[in-house]
Amino acid sequence: MRIIFFVLGILVAIASAGQKPICTDYAGKDVGPNWCESVKAYCNTKDEDQRRLLIGFCPKTCGIC
């Protein structure tokens, strides 16, 4: 039984490694096209919730990609 889970774990790891992260900044109707550039200074803020939000919306600008 352990061998089955081990093999499944390896297969999942290989499959997920082939996926590319989403590398485009959010540019919806709620914000302007330069919104991510204007908040770039806050990408490394100490507020964990704010940082996660910015990285989620602006992965390219915040240097995740």
PEGI-V482686 format. One record per backbone hydrogen bond with DSSP energy under -0.5 kcal/mol. CO is the residue of the C=O (numbers start at 1). NH is the residue of the N-H. E is the energy in kcal/mol with one decimal. If there is no record, write none. Layout:
# PEGI-V482686
{{CO | NH | E} {CO | NH | E}}
This chain:
# PEGI-V482686
{{1 | 5 | -1.8} {2 | 6 | -2.3} {3 | 7 | -2.6} {4 | 8 | -2.5} {5 | 9 | -2.4} {6 | 10 | -2.0} {7 | 11 | -2.3} {8 | 12 | -2.5} {9 | 13 | -2.2} {10 | 14 | -2.2} {11 | 15 | -2.4} {12 | 16 | -2.6} {13 | 17 | -1.4} {14 | 18 | -0.8} {15 | 18 | -0.5} {16 | 19 | -1.0} {21 | 23 | -0.5} {28 | 31 | -0.8} {32 | 35 | -1.4} {34 | 38 | -1.8} {35 | 39 | -1.2} {37 | 40 | -0.9} {39 | 42 | -1.7} {40 | 43 | -1.6} {42 | 45 | -1.5} {46 | 48 | -0.8} {47 | 51 | -2.5} {48 | 52 | -2.3} {49 | 53 | -2.0} {50 | 54 | -2.4} {51 | 55 | -2.6} {52 | 56 | -2.2} {53 | 57 | -2.1} {54 | 58 | -3.1} {57 | 26 | -3.2} {58 | 62 | -2.6} {59 | 64 | -2.6} {59 | 65 | -1.0} {60 | 63 | -0.8}}
